[in-house]
Structures are given as structure tokens and as C-alpha cells.
């Protein structure tokens, strides 16, 4: 929404005659990829699916790991 990315923001000019610029993150992280491409959600929804799927899989995997560590800790009788 604010077009401010962690790691820095650079602007690329798409069409010099129309002065059409878009913000681009200087580092390739998932949240910057989603934020930089929010304007393309209406036209090409598949572009945003890869970073969102990566986010979802990572969060799900971390939740499973935390749950397994909790069970292991409670099984030892702590």
C-alpha cells in the first residue's frame, strides 16, 4: 500500500513518454514481491500465487514444527 520495501525501493520507468514508473524492491523477498505486484492482481492473478503459496507453506511448516516441539517438551514431563 505504501510502496516502501524492507531493503530499499527503486523505481523503474516503464514508458518514458507517459512517465509511468513502478516501485521495485531492491532485494527479492516474498513480502516485497507481493507488495510490488499488487496492481497486477486484477489482471494477472497467477503472478501473486507463487509468493502467497510460499508464504502459506512456510507458515504451515513452522506451525507443525512448533507443535511437534511442544509435544516433545510435554512428553518429557517438564
Buried (B, 14 or more C-beta within 10 A) or exposed (E): EEBEBEEEBEEEEEEEEEEEEBBBBEEEEBEBBBBBBEEEEEEEEEEBEEBEEEBEEEEEEEEEEEEEEEEEEEEEEE
